[in-house]
Amino acid sequence: MEMLWSLDNLYKGFDDEILLSDIVNIEKQMKEYSSWCEENFSNHENLESKLEYYLKNANQLSDDFNKIFAFGRLHMAVNTMNEDALKLVEKMEQFIPMLSVIEVKFAKWIEKAEINSSNDTIKTHSFFIKETQKSAKYMLDDKTEEILANLRNTGSGAWDKLQDTMVSTLSTDFDGKKLPLPALRNLAYDASADIRKRAYEAEISTYQKIEKSSAAALNAIKGEVIYTSKLRGYKSPLEMTLIDSRMDMETLDSMLDSMREFLPDFRRYLKKKAQLLGHTGSLPFYDLFAPMGESHQTYTYLQASELINDNFSKFSPKLGAFSKKAFDNQWIDAKMRDGKIGGAFCASIHGIKESRIMANFSGSFSDVTTLAHELGHGYHGECLKDATNLNSHYSMPVAETASIFCESYVVNALLKEAKEEEKFAIVEHNLVEATQVIVDILSRYEFESKLFAMRQSSSLSVDKLKEIMIEAQLATYGDGLDSSLLHPYMWACKPHYYSAGLSFYNFPYAFGLLFAKGLYAQYLNEGASFIPKYDELLRETGRNDVRGALKSVGVDSSDKEFWRNSLKLIKNDIDYFVNAK
């Protein structure tokens, strides 16, 4: 089975005449659209017709622009040294300031307008219009917005690209082979304790090659975020993130407080794992992902696809059909190679109603669940493919809901058929993932909060970044991990820290896990009748805020008991693990 994706449904290549024509057309569209906005947003005469025209054109322009942009960015993801891709991305980035100005003009025009229309296009976009009216208060004048958008290309955007390039081209000699960083990090799942330990030491050593450059990039990006958030009138980067995420502080505090309540349980699990692996005291960081139990099974890519397709089909024929389509039509790039970025992601390309998934597949059980996770993102896009582009964008917290639900479904399905030893191994794998999404995510949230606070007054040195990362890990992992063997370079490892537009992209993972667990429990209670509700929830995420989306399935997002009940499901796994051996 092919492990490389095909982008032919976007364009056949960088010299494709359709691509070259589309680039010319997008430039023409933008200039005409920008002129129209300039002429028509000076007053509210003929408001309905102007609003309808804007919405229809914004949807079309977004689809056309993102199709070209995705082609360049997807090529760059699997080969950061691809000069043609870089040129295309930079070409499209030149249009972003113009898009920003258009959006600002519209927001300022619509901010105080009273809209009560029976027009179908306007009614369909009522949530988008209300959100735009709210966001208008944080927008600056047209010229300033244009300047900021242009500066982002050579500021935070350039620093982000530098970090991606450095990490994706990092490699080190390990056991006679030159391994790229993603392959080295995957050795954390190796069955050999010696390999895991040496791979961890090699990884830490490898980050030292780029630590100063990474620190410079991180300081520059966070400095820009602090400045622009103040300029726009936000109290803090966190407030900006919450508003952009359509989420309130009460919901975030409720979830984080509940997570902190259960940290002692996670520490019990880690200390028991340390004991079973033969350590005296707490678990060293390099054994966080150590496989346990007798099931050290590895999978071919074909086996992984069949396992995922079969189990998705048992939940929903629609989900199974989507998964099969993604594998069969080469929507997935899973082969590890030099120049490819680490980790995994899913890009929904609304303009062609398809997704593309990038992963680094080596055959581990974790790689299988990662594919299931990213296919969940793809299915979220599938549920929104018939919505307009403006109604297809969902906020960060709910972004991980479908992905973690799909991952959890596959894992729980395997648990039902597993023998005792296999069950132990799968439960332990579940706990590895849950520890990352609850404990490690909390450490990343604590780290980023402190980073923003300290960056207000000055840049942070490499030593200070390492220090506050260790402090954050000690505050969350506690005595569950060996304090002398933590990961001081997690700030250089995780790409989310380097996106100026995605500050605090950590708590959404915890939100997704706990919400998905609550949804899974609901599915177990309701059976097949739950599936239409689930699909409708995913569609609703594009036209609702977090509290409203959760309310659609009967959940109060500020109720600690909801989050605690989901965490109790993880605690049950911890109790099983601690008492099993």
Buried (B, 14 or more C-beta within 10 A) or exposed (E): BBBEBEBEBBBEEBEBEEBEEBBEEBBEBBEEBBEBBEEBBEEBEEBBEBBBBBBBBBBBBBBBBBBBBBBBBBBBBBBBEBEBBBEBBBBBBEBBBBBBBBBBBBBBBBBEEEBEBEBEBBEBBEBBBEBBBBBBEBBBEBEEBBBBBBBBBEBBBBBBBBBBBBBBBBBBEBEEEEBBBBBBBBBBBBEEBEBBBBBBEBBBEBBEEBBEBBBBBBBBBBBBBBEBBBEBEBEBBBBBBBBBBBBBEEBBEBBBEBBEEBBEBBBBBBBBBBBBBEBEEBBBBBBBBBBBBEBEEEBEBEBBBBBBBBBBBEBBEBBBBBBBBBBEEBBBBBBBBBBBBBBBBBBBBBBBBBBBBBBBBBBBBBBBBBBBBBBBBBBBBBBBBEBBBBBBBBBBBBBBBBBBBBBBBBBBBBBEEBEEEBBBBBBBBBBBBBBBBBBBBBBBBBBBBBBBEBBEEEBBEBEBBBBBBBBBBBBBBBBBBBEEBBBBBBBBBBBBBBBBEBBBBBBBBBBBBBBBBBBBEBBEEEEEEBBEBBBEBBBBBBBBBBBBBBBBBEBEBBBBEBBBBBBEBBBEBBEBBBEBE
